[in-house]
Amino acid sequence: MLFLGEYEHSLDPKQRLAIPAEIRDVLRPEVHGEALIAAPGANGGLWLWPEKTFQELSSALGGSLLGDEDMQQFERVIFSQAARMPIDSAGRIRIPDRLLQAFGLSGSVMILGVRDHLEICDPKTWKAEQARLQPSQADIWKRARQALADRKRMDGAGAK
């Protein structure tokens, strides 16, 4: 699944958010589940994953019964703050009040498609972030290419 684009939508009075049709069109309940999982993301924002994708990522972490301290802290932060949000027949999810408050969201929000997940953020914050990143786009591409080259080199070294 590949999420793309940016969409500005408003939360309704019941704190429901309409998932854009372009995103709903690629979600298949039998493949992705019937809900989205919201949890804190790596950048401090609110991230959403299809339910089954989140389960797969969680399974890849392994068991936590005897996990190391860093993993236990990570799991505690992510899973305690996560919420399962079923997609209703109108294509909406209800974001819990605690998450809206924690991430400073109300009224109008941006839904960003970011490869394997969605991010929900304040439109003004997103516009400021875009303005900050715009001048350094060439450098961002360069660092991404270098990271991919390093990863390929490491994968090749491990295969020998």
BELWOPE-V796999 format. One record per pair of residues at least 4 apart in sequence whose ideal C-beta (glycine too) atoms are under 8 Angstrom apart, sorted by the first residue. I is the first residue (numbers start at 1). GAP is how many residues later the second one is. D is the distance in whole Angstrom. If there is no record, write none. Layout:
BEGIN
i=I gap=GAP d=D
i=I gap=GAP d=D
END
This chain:
BEGIN
i=1 gap=25 d=6
i=1 gap=26 d=8
i=1 gap=31 d=7
i=1 gap=49 d=7
i=1 gap=52 d=7
i=1 gap=115 d=7
i=2 gap=24 d=8
i=2 gap=111 d=8
i=2 gap=113 d=6
i=2 gap=114 d=8
i=3 gap=20 d=6
i=3 gap=23 d=8
i=3 gap=110 d=3
i=3 gap=111 d=6
i=3 gap=112 d=6
i=3 gap=113 d=7
i=3 gap=114 d=7
i=3 gap=115 d=6
i=4 gap=18 d=8
i=4 gap=109 d=4
i=5 gap=15 d=8
i=5 gap=17 d=6
i=5 gap=18 d=8
i=5 gap=107 d=8
i=5 gap=108 d=5
i=6 gap=104 d=6
i=6 gap=105 d=7
i=6 gap=106 d=5
i=6 gap=107 d=7
i=6 gap=120 d=7
i=7 gap=13 d=4
i=7 gap=15 d=8
i=7 gap=16 d=8
i=7 gap=103 d=7
i=7 gap=104 d=5
i=8 gap=100 d=6
i=8 gap=101 d=7
i=8 gap=102 d=6
i=8 gap=103 d=8
i=8 gap=115 d=6
i=9 gap=8 d=6
i=9 gap=9 d=6
i=9 gap=11 d=7
i=9 gap=99 d=7
i=9 gap=100 d=6
i=9 gap=102 d=6
i=10 gap=97 d=6
i=10 gap=98 d=5
i=10 gap=99 d=7
i=11 gap=4 d=5
i=11 gap=5 d=7
i=11 gap=6 d=6
i=11 gap=84 d=7
i=11 gap=89 d=7
i=11 gap=94 d=7
i=11 gap=95 d=7
i=11 gap=96 d=6
i=11 gap=97 d=8
i=11 gap=98 d=6
i=12 gap=4 d=5
i=12 gap=5 d=8
i=12 gap=6 d=8
i=12 gap=80 d=8
i=14 gap=80 d=7
i=15 gap=79 d=6
i=15 gap=80 d=6
i=15 gap=81 d=8
i=15 gap=82 d=6
i=15 gap=85 d=6
i=16 gap=72 d=8
i=16 gap=76 d=4
i=16 gap=77 d=7
i=16 gap=78 d=5
i=16 gap=79 d=8
i=17 gap=75 d=6
i=17 gap=76 d=6
i=17 gap=77 d=8
i=17 gap=78 d=6
i=17 gap=92 d=7
i=17 gap=94 d=8
i=17 gap=103 d=7
i=18 gap=72 d=7
i=18 gap=73 d=6
i=18 gap=74 d=5
i=19 gap=4 d=5
i=19 gap=5 d=5
i=19 gap=8 d=8
i=19 gap=17 d=8
i=19 gap=68 d=6
i=19 gap=72 d=5
i=19 gap=73 d=7
i=19 gap=74 d=6
i=19 gap=92 d=7
i=20 gap=4 d=7
i=20 gap=91 d=6
i=21 gap=4 d=6
i=21 gap=70 d=7
i=22 gap=4 d=8
i=23 gap=4 d=7
i=23 gap=88 d=7
i=23 gap=90 d=7
i=23 gap=95 d=7
i=24 gap=63 d=7
i=24 gap=67 d=5
i=27 gap=5 d=5
i=27 gap=23 d=6
i=27 gap=60 d=7
i=28 gap=4 d=6
i=29 gap=4 d=7
i=29 gap=5 d=5
i=31 gap=21 d=7
i=32 gap=18 d=4
i=32 gap=19 d=7
i=32 gap=20 d=5
i=32 gap=21 d=7
i=33 gap=17 d=6
i=33 gap=18 d=3
i=33 gap=19 d=4
i=33 gap=20 d=8
i=33 gap=22 d=8
i=34 gap=17 d=7
i=34 gap=52 d=6
i=34 gap=53 d=6
i=35 gap=16 d=5
i=35 gap=49 d=5
i=35 gap=50 d=6
i=35 gap=51 d=4
i=35 gap=52 d=6
i=35 gap=58 d=8
i=36 gap=12 d=5
i=36 gap=13 d=7
i=36 gap=14 d=6
i=36 gap=15 d=7
i=36 gap=48 d=8
i=36 gap=49 d=5
i=36 gap=51 d=7
i=36 gap=57 d=6
i=36 gap=82 d=7
i=37 gap=11 d=7
i=37 gap=12 d=5
i=37 gap=13 d=8
i=37 gap=14 d=6
i=37 gap=17 d=4
i=37 gap=45 d=6
i=37 gap=46 d=7
i=37 gap=47 d=6
i=37 gap=48 d=7
i=38 gap=8 d=6
i=38 gap=9 d=7
i=38 gap=10 d=5
i=38 gap=44 d=7
i=38 gap=45 d=5
i=38 gap=47 d=6
i=38 gap=57 d=7
i=38 gap=58 d=8
i=38 gap=61 d=6
i=38 gap=82 d=8
i=39 gap=7 d=8
i=39 gap=8 d=6
i=39 gap=10 d=8
i=39 gap=15 d=8
i=39 gap=39 d=5
i=39 gap=40 d=8
i=39 gap=42 d=6
i=39 gap=43 d=4
i=39 gap=44 d=8
i=40 gap=4 d=7
i=40 gap=5 d=8
i=40 gap=6 d=7
i=40 gap=7 d=7
i=40 gap=37 d=6
i=40 gap=38 d=6
i=40 gap=41 d=5
i=41 gap=4 d=5
i=41 gap=5 d=7
i=41 gap=6 d=3
i=41 gap=76 d=7
i=41 gap=78 d=6
i=42 gap=5 d=8
i=43 gap=76 d=8
i=45 gap=58 d=7
i=45 gap=74 d=5
i=45 gap=75 d=7
i=45 gap=76 d=5
i=46 gap=49 d=8
i=46 gap=53 d=6
i=46 gap=56 d=8
i=46 gap=57 d=4
i=46 gap=59 d=7
i=46 gap=73 d=7
i=46 gap=74 d=5
i=46 gap=75 d=7
i=47 gap=67 d=8
i=47 gap=70 d=5
i=47 gap=71 d=7
i=47 gap=72 d=6
i=47 gap=73 d=8
i=48 gap=37 d=8
i=48 gap=45 d=8
i=48 gap=69 d=6
i=48 gap=70 d=4
i=48 gap=71 d=7
i=48 gap=72 d=7
i=49 gap=4 d=5
i=49 gap=5 d=4
i=49 gap=8 d=7
i=49 gap=67 d=7
i=49 gap=68 d=5
i=49 gap=69 d=8
i=50 gap=4 d=7
i=51 gap=4 d=7
i=51 gap=33 d=7
i=52 gap=4 d=6
i=53 gap=4 d=6
i=53 gap=63 d=7
i=53 gap=64 d=8
i=54 gap=4 d=6
i=54 gap=28 d=8
i=55 gap=4 d=6
i=56 gap=4 d=7
i=57 gap=4 d=7
i=58 gap=21 d=8
i=61 gap=10 d=7
i=61 gap=14 d=7
i=62 gap=5 d=7
i=63 gap=4 d=7
i=64 gap=7 d=6
i=64 gap=8 d=6
i=64 gap=11 d=5
i=67 gap=4 d=4
i=67 gap=5 d=5
i=67 gap=8 d=7
i=68 gap=4 d=7
i=69 gap=4 d=6
i=70 gap=4 d=6
i=71 gap=4 d=6
i=72 gap=4 d=6
i=73 gap=4 d=6
i=74 gap=4 d=6
i=75 gap=4 d=5
i=76 gap=4 d=6
i=77 gap=4 d=7
i=78 gap=4 d=6
i=81 gap=18 d=7
i=81 gap=21 d=7
i=83 gap=12 d=8
i=83 gap=13 d=5
i=83 gap=16 d=6
i=85 gap=8 d=4
i=85 gap=9 d=6
i=85 gap=10 d=7
i=85 gap=11 d=8
i=86 gap=7 d=7
i=87 gap=4 d=6
i=87 gap=5 d=7
i=87 gap=6 d=6
i=88 gap=4 d=5
i=88 gap=5 d=7
i=88 gap=6 d=8
i=95 gap=4 d=5
i=95 gap=5 d=6
i=95 gap=10 d=7
i=95 gap=25 d=7
i=96 gap=4 d=7
i=97 gap=4 d=6
i=98 gap=4 d=6
i=99 gap=4 d=6
i=99 gap=6 d=8
i=100 gap=5 d=5
i=100 gap=6 d=6
i=103 gap=17 d=7
i=103 gap=18 d=8
i=104 gap=18 d=6
i=105 gap=4 d=5
i=105 gap=15 d=6
i=105 gap=16 d=8
i=105 gap=17 d=6
i=108 gap=15 d=5
i=109 gap=11 d=5
i=109 gap=12 d=7
i=109 gap=13 d=7
i=109 gap=14 d=7
i=110 gap=9 d=8
i=110 gap=10 d=7
i=110 gap=11 d=5
i=110 gap=12 d=7
i=110 gap=13 d=5
i=110 gap=16 d=5
i=111 gap=7 d=6
i=111 gap=8 d=8
i=111 gap=9 d=6
i=112 gap=6 d=7
i=112 gap=7 d=4
i=112 gap=8 d=8
i=112 gap=9 d=7
i=112 gap=14 d=7
i=113 gap=5 d=6
i=114 gap=4 d=7
i=114 gap=5 d=5
i=121 gap=4 d=5
i=121 gap=5 d=5
i=122 gap=4 d=7
i=123 gap=4 d=6
i=124 gap=4 d=6
i=125 gap=4 d=6
i=126 gap=4 d=6
i=127 gap=4 d=6
i=128 gap=4 d=6
i=129 gap=4 d=6
i=130 gap=4 d=6
i=133 gap=4 d=7
i=133 gap=7 d=7
i=136 gap=4 d=6
i=137 gap=4 d=6
i=138 gap=4 d=6
i=139 gap=4 d=6
i=140 gap=4 d=6
i=141 gap=4 d=6
i=142 gap=4 d=6
i=143 gap=4 d=6
i=144 gap=4 d=6
i=145 gap=4 d=6
i=146 gap=4 d=6
i=147 gap=4 d=6
i=148 gap=4 d=6
i=149 gap=4 d=6
i=150 gap=4 d=6
i=151 gap=4 d=6
i=152 gap=4 d=6
i=153 gap=4 d=6
i=154 gap=4 d=6
i=155 gap=4 d=7
i=156 gap=4 d=7
END
